[in-house]
């Protein structure tokens, strides 16, 4: 029998020592009460350890609920409002496996709500990564709208999605695979007007 991968620990092994700049359970509790939704423990662990950060030049975990300058709650609200207003896919003739309503088993897609899509991350190429209430029956799966407007569901937890993304699999929409051999680049984003982006690298890895 093949041992199951602990994807959260595998992500930590790739990204290296946690900075924990804003580790604050009370801030997470406040955010979850605000959106009436419990966020996955693996997502919170990664955000606590490294955010606000950009990974390998593309993927943004750009905020934290305890960071005033880059506040995750404000970002979720703002992104959800934008997505709620922009609903172009509803008029598209989508195949069932590319329709977010089919992927999530919902008659309509909402954003930022307890039964809707919660924005978790984004890429500089225009992809958006969401926590979904379910993905093809899998609870708290990951849904992505890629830069080409394509929707795809991943029946997995956030840590597995992130691990596969960082190892070069196509996880952020069509033609999104980007494998960068060697250590992962972490660009720690400024959290105040007097700060600058600070770059660091994770441990060596065999990819």
N, C-alpha and C positions, 0 to 999 in steps of 0.2 A: 504494500500500500504506500502511495506517495504521500509524504508529509505535506500538510497544508501550509501555505506561505502566510506568515504574519506580515501583512502588507504595511501596516503602520510602522513596525520595527524596521522593515526593509527600506521604507522612505527615510526614517531617521538615520539609518546607516549610510544612505546616499547623501543626505544633506549635512550630516555632521552635527557638532555640538549645538544644542539649543541655546538661543539667546534669551528667550523668555522676557522680552522687554516689557510686555504688558499683560503678563499672566494674572488674571483677576476673575475668579469664579463668580463674584457678585455682578460683574459687568455682563457675563454670559447669561446669567439668570434674568437680569433686567431685559436684555435683548430678546430672549426667548419668551418672556411674558409679553413683550411689546408685539411680537409677530405671532403670538399664540402657537408656537411651534418649537418643539425640542430639536435642536441641531445635533447631528451625529457626533459622537465622542471623538472619532478619529479626525474629523474635520477640525474640531475645536483644539485638539492636541497639536495639530500641524500649525494652525494659526497662532496658538499660544507660543509655540516654539520659535517661529521664524517671521511672522508677519509684523509689519508691512514689508513685503518682499516681492521681487520679480525673479523668477527662476529660469535659468538658461536663456535669458534675453527675450522670452516670449510670454510666459505664464505669470499673471499677476494674482497674488493674494495681497491686495493693496491696502487692507485696512484691518482694524482690530476693534472690538467693542469697547475697550478701555482706553483707546487712543483718541484724544479730542480732535487732533488735526486730521487724522484719517480714521474716522469713526465708521465701523462696520454697519451699525444700525442705520446711520444716515445714508450710507452707500446702498444698502438693501432697499430702503424706502425710495430713494431717487431712481435707482435702476428699475424697481418694480413699477413705478409710475410711468417711466418711459416705455417699458415693455407693454404695459396695459394699454397705452395709447397707440402703440404700433403693432397692429395685428394683421400684417399683410398675408400671412400664411392661411388665414381663414378663407380667403378668396382664391387660393391656389388649388389646383387639381393635384393633390398629393397622393402618392402611393400610400397604402396603409402603414407600411413600416417606416415611413418618413413623415407621418402626421403626428404631431405631439399629442393630439387628443386620443389617438389610438395607442400610442406608446404609453401614455399615462392612464389609460382607461378612464378618461373624463370627458363628458360632453362638451365642456368648454375649458380652456386653460386660463387660470388666473395667476397673478404674480404677487409675491409678498404676503400671501394669505396662508392660513393654517392648512388648507387643502390645495395649495397652488405650488408654483415653482419659486424657489428661493435662490436668488443669485448668489453663487459661491465664489466664482473666480472668472477671469477673462484672459484673453490673449491680445497682444498688440496687433495680431492679424485679423481681429474682429470676431473671434469666437466667444461665445458666452456659455458658461458652465453653471448648471442649476442642480439643486437638490429637488427631486420629485417625490410626491407622496408614494408613488409606485412606478415601476418601469416593467412592463410586461408581467405584472404580478409580483415583482420583487420590491419589497418595501424600502423606501428611502434610497432608491437608485439614483443614477446620474443621467441627466438629459443635457445634450449639447446642441446649440445651434451654431453651425460652422460659419466661416466667413463668406461662404457662397449661399447662405440662407438655408442650408440643408439641416434637417433635424435628425438626431440619432439618439437612441436610448442605450444605456449600459447597465446591465443587471449586475451591479456590483456596488460595494461601498466606496466612499471617496478615496480612502487610502489606496485601494487597489487601482482605481482610476488614475490617481496621481503617479503611482509607481509605473504603471504601463505607459503613461504619457512621457515620463522622464526616461524610460528605456526605449523610446522611439516608436511606439505603436501609434496607429492612427486613431487618436482618442478625442480630437477636437474638431471633428468634421472631415469632410472630403479633402483628401490630399494634405492632411495636416501633420503627417508623421515627420518628426524632426529629431534625429538622433545625433547628439553631440558626444563623441567619445571622450572619455576622461572624466574628471570631477565636474559636478554640477556647479554652475556659476550662480551665486546668490547675490543679488543687488539689493541691499537693505535700503529701503526708501526713506527719504527724510520725513521726520514727524514734527517738524517745526520750521519756522522761517529761516533760522540760522544754521540749519543742517544741510548736508549734501548727501547724495547717494554714496553708499560705501559698499565696495565689492569684496566678496570673499568666495572661497571655493570649498566644496565638500571634500570628503576623503577620496582617494583614488578608487576607481571602480573598473571592473573588467567588462566594459561594453564598448 
